[in-house]
């Protein structure tokens, strides 16, 4: 079973639209059912306690941090971490900007 070219293109476009550095590769690997073992499972905190993983099909993934490798050693499942500002940080920044506006207004008078 292979992903049709148009489906891969949709995945690539979606990742690009999200600003991701990851992309779906053009190489299809591991057709059929497989059971990933310890050598294929990355040493990552997200995979703690995972000793086997069942999967049916994969395409190579370019970029990201690997969680699972295919039988060929290519990245099969990856993730990409992003930092998200804390709401309190944004509130502090916003209130600081408002205060600067008030101070500027006072000195103009």
N, C-alpha and C positions, 0 to 999 in steps of 0.2 A: 504494500500500500504506500503510495506516495502522495504528498500534498500537491494538488494542482498548482501550476505556476501562478495563477491569479490569486489563489489563497495565500501563497507565500508573499506575493506582492502586497496584499492587504495587511498582513502582519508587519511587513517592513514599513509600510506607510504609517501604520498606527504607532509603531515604536518611534519613528521619526517625528510624527506630530506631537508626541509626548516629550520630545527633546531628549530621548534616550540615546546613549552611545552604543547600545546593543543593536544587533541586526540578525535576521535569520540568514544563515548561509545557504549556498546553493547545493550543498552536498546532503543527500538523504542517507541516513545511516540506520542500522539496526532495524530493518523491516521485520515484522513479526513480534511475538511476545518474548520478552527477556526479563531476567531477574538480575538486577544490579547487585553486585557483592561489594565487600569492603574496599577493594581496589578501585572500584568505579565511584564510590561515594566520597565526596570531598570532606576534608577535615575543616569544618566550618561550624560555628556555634548553632546555626539553624539546623544542622544535621545531627546534633547530639542525640544519641540513643537510636539512630537509624542504622540497622545492620543489613537490611535488604530493601529493595525498591522494585516494584513491578512496573514495567512500561511496555508499550506496544510498538512504538514508532518514534523516530526522531529525525530532526534536521540539525545540522551543526548550528551553533550560536556563536556569533562574533561579539566580543566584548562582554562586560559584566563579570561578576564573581561566580565561579562554577560551584554548583551544588552536586551535580551528577555528571559523570562522563560516560559516553557510549563505549561499546566494546572496542572501538578503534582508538579510544583515547581522546576523541574530540569532545568539546563541551556540549552537553545535551540539555541541561537545565541550569539557568543562571539567574542572578538577580542583580539589581543595581540600586544601591542605597542613595537616598537624597536627604539633605538636611532640610528640616522644616522649622521656621521661626516659631518660637513660643508666643502665644497670644499676649502674655504679659510683657514681653520684649517689645512687641508692636505698640502696645498701650503706652509704655514708657517713652518710646520714640515719638509717638504722636503727641503726647502731652508736652514733651520737650519742645517740639516744633511750634505748638500753639503758644507756649510761654514765650518763645523767642519772638513770635509775631506780636504779642502784647508789649514786650519790652521795646521792640523796634517802633511800635506805634507811639509809645510814651515819649521816646527821644525825638520823634519827628515834630511833636507839638511844641 
